[in-house]
Amino acid sequence: TLPAAVPYLRPPRVEPAPGRVALAWRAGTWNDTRSLPVPLAARMVRAVRGRVDVLLPTRSAAEARYFPKAGPGPRSLADLAAYVSGASLVITV
């Protein structure tokens, strides 16, 4: 049976910020065709005036150059949930 108490994951409380965007352009290394090219992902958020959070736990040096102001990314599932809950817009593949 499923537990009755929901939500199952309780992320740290993050105050949603106007204009904040969370982005994940890469689906995984098992099938690169499911991912967006990094330059396209960067163009999608170029005009964002608020903060852009990258939802990927790791980025290559080449990927990081496209998002110089992005923080380190989520280190756990709870971190990921906090990033998503604090965003005004979430873009994922």
PEZIGI-V658826 format. One record per pair of residues at least 24 apart in sequence whose ideal C-beta (glycine too) atoms are under 7 Angstrom apart, sorted by sequence separation. I is the first residue (numbers start at 1). J is the second residue. D is the distance in whole Angstrom. If there is no record, write none. Layout:
i,j,d
I,J,D
I,J,D
This chain:
i,j,d
21,45,6
42,66,4
38,63,5
42,67,7
55,80,6
21,48,5
39,66,7
38,66,5
55,83,6
19,48,6
21,50,7
23,52,6
19,49,5
20,50,5
26,56,6
53,83,5
19,50,3
20,51,5
21,52,5
22,53,5
23,54,6
24,55,4
18,50,6
23,55,6
24,56,6
17,50,6
20,53,7
22,55,5
17,51,6
53,87,7
55,92,7
44,91,7
36,93,6
35,93,6
34,93,6
22,83,5
22,84,6
22,87,4
12,78,6
20,86,6
21,87,6
27,93,5
11,78,5
20,87,5
21,88,7
9,77,7
14,82,5
20,88,5
21,89,5
22,90,5
23,91,5
24,92,4
25,93,6
9,78,7
17,86,6
19,88,6
24,93,7
11,81,3
12,82,5
16,86,5
18,88,6
21,91,7
11,82,4
14,85,6
15,86,7
17,88,7
9,81,5
14,86,3
16,88,6
11,85,5
